Amino acid sequence: MGDMNIKSALEAILFAAGEPVPAARISLILEQDEETVWDAARELSEQYEKEGRGIRILKLDKALQMCSAPEYAAVIGKTLEQRKPPMLSQPALETLAVVAYFQPVTRAYIDQVRGVDSSYTVGVLIDRGLIERCGKLDVPGRPSLLRTTDVFLRTMGISELSQLPTLPDIATGDAAKKLEDAIEKLSTVGDNQMSIEEI
């Protein structure tokens, strides 16, 4: 399969899927190594940007997804009559931060860090697709382990967890403010953040 055919096939797969597709699966289907798939995705993405196209290819950890270009978020929102995405509540942000930085974690661990019961907030974040169960801890009671999802990466506008802001030194009095500022800066990188209902 020539380079152009691989790119065209990748474009068709991502367009038809409408959701993240693991690069390993694309590699298997196209009978190409994963590096070739990543290279084709990068070239397509650069081509879309250079030509000012209305679509982009997102790298989400080990998967790829086609999405709209962030500069067209406003016109897409008006066309599809979408409401501006509301902010997450403070308890939801706290819970999400604990999962993002310390995953995989149990709900009991989240409760311990936050100092309050987080069962409702965890349930809502699971319903919204921002976190998911990823197995059970091998201890009595076998509590579920939780981790973030591709939806979380898309919502934060990042490709992988290593792009999250570094946790500040908690010994300083302004640590929480520094982290809040870093997350706010990160979340405003693009205007194409997906809608999250009020939690």
C-alpha positions, 0 to 999 in steps of 0.5 A: 500500500503506497503512502497516499493509500495508507493516509486515505485509508486512515482518513476513511477509518477515522471519519467513519468511526467518529470515536477514538480508534486504537493505532494498534487496531488500524495497524493490524487492519492496514497490515502496516507497523504502528510507526507507519500509522503514526507517521501517516496520522502526523502527515495528515494532521500537518496537511489539514493545518497547512491547508486550513481545513476544518478537520484535525486528527487528535492523538489520544494516548494510543488512539487516534480520532478525527475532530473539527478544527478548534477555530470553527467551534463557534460556527459549529456550536451555532449550527448545531445549536449547542449550549456553551459547555458549563464548568465542572463543579468544585467537587467534580474537579477535585475528584477528577484531579485525584483520579488524573494524577494518582490513577488507578485509584479506588473510591476509598482513596479519593475519599481519603484525599478529599476528606469527604464521601465521593461516591456520588461525584465518582458515579456522575463522572463515570456517567459523563465518560470522564473516568472509568473502572479499569479492574479491581484491587487485589485486597479483601472487598475487591474495590474497583480501580478508576482511571481517566478516559479518552474523553478526559484527554479530549476535554482537557485538550491533551494527547496524553497524561504527561501533558497535565500540569506538574503538581506544585510543591504542597509545602508552599502556601500558594500550591493550590492556586498554582495548580488551579491556574495551570489547569485553567490555562490548559483548559483554555488551549482550545475552544473545542472542548466537549460539553460537560453537563453541570455536576 
